[in-house]
């Protein structure tokens, strides 16, 4: 799940300077779960913009605006409202925003209504936790399903640093050291021997951006 936070209204209004007519786009998945770009948030944004003298020509909430087919379908359904607009304000992650731009055929100004924070898992209580850095070289099979690249502030691959103290992280002593957690997990699984193998430095070419994946048909 991609975690977002809604931009301050003052920042949104600054980006809309000189533009009066706005079409709103939300996200039915991640931004809805984060309460930053679902139907309620779009209705509230409409109200706030209208108080500031803006005209909201329409809105839509594709289930996943980052999927071209979905945003295209919603744009087709709302073509009249889009023709009346000068700008599209997208309350979604950076992927949704850029997908809206790529699939807008009217040449409108496409603006972000949210800041993209991180990828996370969602627990049973509805809390968000960053657990994957999408590094392109997963080591979870070696580290007992606990990611040292993300959970260790230093991204260490071969055990804790010298600053670890009583199982706590040197950078944030309120947090457990990721490598202590890894050790305990591997000990429980009787797989501590895997720690004897020295892991080579990461191949950072795999994290070179931008990525692309061409699907061969």
N, C-alpha and C positions, 0 to 999 in steps of 0.2 A: 504494500500500500504506500502511495506517495502522500506525505504529510505536507499540508499547506497551512499558512496563516493569512487571513485577509489583510490587505494593505490598509493603512489608515485612510480615512475618507479624504483628509487633506491632500494626501499624496495622489489619490485617484483623481480628485478634482484638478490638481495641477496638471496631470497628464491629459485631462480633457479640456484644458484651456483652449478656448476658441472653437470648441466643438459643442454643439447643442443637442443633437439627436443621437441617441445611443441605443444599441441593441445588446441585450445581456445574454451571455452563455454560461451555463453552469456545468456541473459534472454529477452524474447519478451514482458514481461509485466512491472514489476516494474523497473528493471534496464534500460530498454529502455526508459521509461518515465523520469527517473532520468538522462538520458544521461551518464550512467556509464557502460552499458553492452549491448547496442544494436548493430546492424550491423556496423554502422559508428565507434563506439568505438572499436569493435573487429578489424576492418581494420586498425585503427590507431595504436592499440596495436601491431598488426602484423608488421607494418612498423617500430615501435620503437624497437621491439625485434630483427628484422632482422638487423637493424643498429648496434646492440650490438652483432652480430654474432650468434644469435639464428636461428633455423629453425622452422618455423610454418608449421606443417604437414597438418593442416586443421582446420576448425572451424565450429561451428553450433550455432544456436540461437533457442533453444526450446521456445515455447510460455511461458511455466512455468516449468523451470527445477526442481522445488521443487516437481513436480508430477512425480512419478517413471515411469509411462507408457510413458510419453513424453520424458524423458531423455534416457530411454531404446531404444525408437524408433530412436532417433537421433544418439545414439551410434551405433546402428545396421547399419544405413545408412552410417556411417563414419568409419566402422570397419577397413578398409585398412589404413586410415590416423592415426587412433588410434594405430594400431599395429606398426606404424613407430615412434610413439612418446614415450618419456620417462616420460613426465609429462602432466597433464591437468591443465590449468590455467582457473579458473572460474570467470568471471566478473558478479557476481550476489551476492545476499545476502547469509548469512550463511546457510540458508535453502537449497538454490540451490547448494552451495558448498558441503554440507554434502550429499545431494541427489546424486550428481555426484559421490562422493566417494562410497556410498552404492551400486550404480548400475554399477560401473566400474568392469568388470570381467577380466581385464588384469593385475591388480595389479599395475597400474601406480601411480605415486606421484600426488596427487590432491592438488592444491594450491589456496588460495584466491587471487583474483585480486582487491577485494573491501572490504571496512570496512562497516559493517552493523550498521546503525545509530539509526533508530527508525521507528515505524509504524505511518503513517500519513494519513490525508485526503488531497486531491488535490483540490484547489479552481479553479474558472473559469479563473483566470489569470495564472494558472500553478504554484502557490506557494504551498509549503508543510507545513502542520501544524500538530504537534503531539497532538492528542486529546484523546488517549486511552492508558492505561498502561497494558491492558490485565490482570487485576488482578484476574479474575475469580469470582468476586462478584459485579456485576454492580448495581450502585445506580442512574442511569440516570432517572429512573421513579420518584425518590424522589427529585432530584436536577434540574428538568426542562430541562433535556437533556444536562447539562453542567457538565463535570466530574471534581470533586474536587481532586480526586486522582492524576490526571495528570496536571491540570491547576493550582492547588495550590502547590507550591514547598514543602510545609510541608505535603501535603496529608491529610489535616484536614477534618473530617467528620461532624463536628457540628458547623459550623460557622467560621468566621475569627479569626485570632490570634490578640493579643493585639498590634501588630506592624502595623496593617493596618492603613493607613493615607490618609484621603480624598479620599477613594475609591481605593487607589493604594497599591500594594503589598510591604511588608516590604523587601523582598529579592531582588526585582527588581522594583524600583519605576517608571519605564517606563510602567509597565504592570498593568492592572486593577486587583484588588483583585478578585479571582474566586468566593468568597462567596458574594461579592457585585453584581457580574453578576448573580449569582444564585438567590439572593434576588429580584433583579429587574425582572427577568424572572418569578418567582413565583408570584410576585405582579401583573404583567401583566395578569397572568392566574387566578388570585384570588385564589391562592393555598398557601398563606403564612402560613396557619395553619399547613401545613405538617412539617414546621421547628420546631414546638413545640415538636415533637417526637425526643428523643435522640437516635442517632444511636450508636449501640454497636460497639466496636472495630472490625476491619476487621478480618476475619478468614484467617490468613496467610497460613494455610495448603492448601487452594485452590490455592495459588500461588507457592506451592512447585514444584520445577523443577527436572527432566524433566516431562512434561505432556505427556499423551498418550490418545487416544480415539479409542477404539476397536469397529469397526462397526460389529454388529451382523447381520448375513445373515439368 
